[in-house]
């Protein structure tokens, strides 16, 4: 039987059903879904398939654990399939499903209703469109876990399938106190043109929290493959070890305000961001970035707002620290790798991405993070991490926001020193790619910066997250565009931290001052 269907998004899909070989060893009756996904140039492309049961069809579970099932051209886990090279044959339990086809935030999506019959093969030919191009930028998830971590069961091979299907350019291994290397897995699967990797470590401590560091050298002969030693070492000592071992590495404070499990550096250290003081000896400001959005906190905007406040406090004190957003994915369901991801200003094809160049660009603030919106912004041609020299008064910030048809954009907020709102714009609801492309006038009287934040008001499920259990909203936050008003070529801090008082020679000072940033 052959028929042509028009999807809910207007995309023509050819569906063919014919008899196929049954798989009697499976627990439930199945048919075979033969899927092929192509782009505008008719080339086959990787994609993720997300299944939602229709009517009386039971909820689909390919697996109920974080170890995927191998299929021809894909792996499947929970209610998703990850197609590596654009075509696959997948065993699916009998029933009717809505199947979403996606490739990450730069691509549109297609939704198809399919019926799987026992012993039959159903063919689906879908086409996705690369609607948002990002030349000169690569996407990277800097905080990812696999089975190398004690709290994750995801095989590295499955993680590669998932990242390729979701269109992430760079995966950074940050397993707990071990340096894992995705490069051999990527090479074995033949996808070096689709995914680059960097070796890193989530430096995991009980007393200080968690820190990401990459790129780090890996040595399989060493404990933890050369991971940074923690033991009874202070944060200052740990950061110093990273600097000595890998001077070009980025040190990123992961989930700094996470109270659950006592995993947040700023929470554990009782950091007062207004004064830069803490009661915890050994605290250090020698980090390069803070994870403003962690994938597990997508729906917890209170935590995110607190960390944005911390970040702006650092900027106002004169400490240049970048923001990142990373998935922290431990699983093959709900919180998937690449949501959020960072767009980093590195102009290189995937198979030539240099992790040192990525770390250097993030340190310099030439990046932004996003769960979906693609954001460009500039003042006089200067963008994220750059310094724009302007006269005091009205300053024009040009903002362009693009998004695929499944991502909502509702609001643009421009933040400045003191976490003040410099401007806001409401964005009308539409599925057009370009959602906003205009100048926003800012009133600037002294040195400072402009931070662009973009939000959407509708969850991105089922492509990202899950309705009713794990909501992920569109959000993007860019690193500052620095604004030099007095013309001295630098940015004068608006709220520098006070100098630490000298310790009494008779006794150690109570409540030691942390390092100056």
Helices and strands as residue ranges (DSSP letters): E 2-6, E 12-19, E 30-38, E 47-53, E 69-71, E 74-77, E 80-83, E 87-93, E 95-102, E 110-116, E 120-127, E 138-144, H 156-165, E 170-173, H 183-189, E 196-205, E 209-214, G 223-225, H 235-245, E 250-253, H 265-268, E 289-294, G 295-297, H 301-317, E 322-326, E 341-344, G 350-352, H 355-363, E 367-370, E 374-378, E 387-389, E 393-402, E 411-416, G 417-419, E 420-426, E 434-444, E 448-459, E 473-478, E 481-484
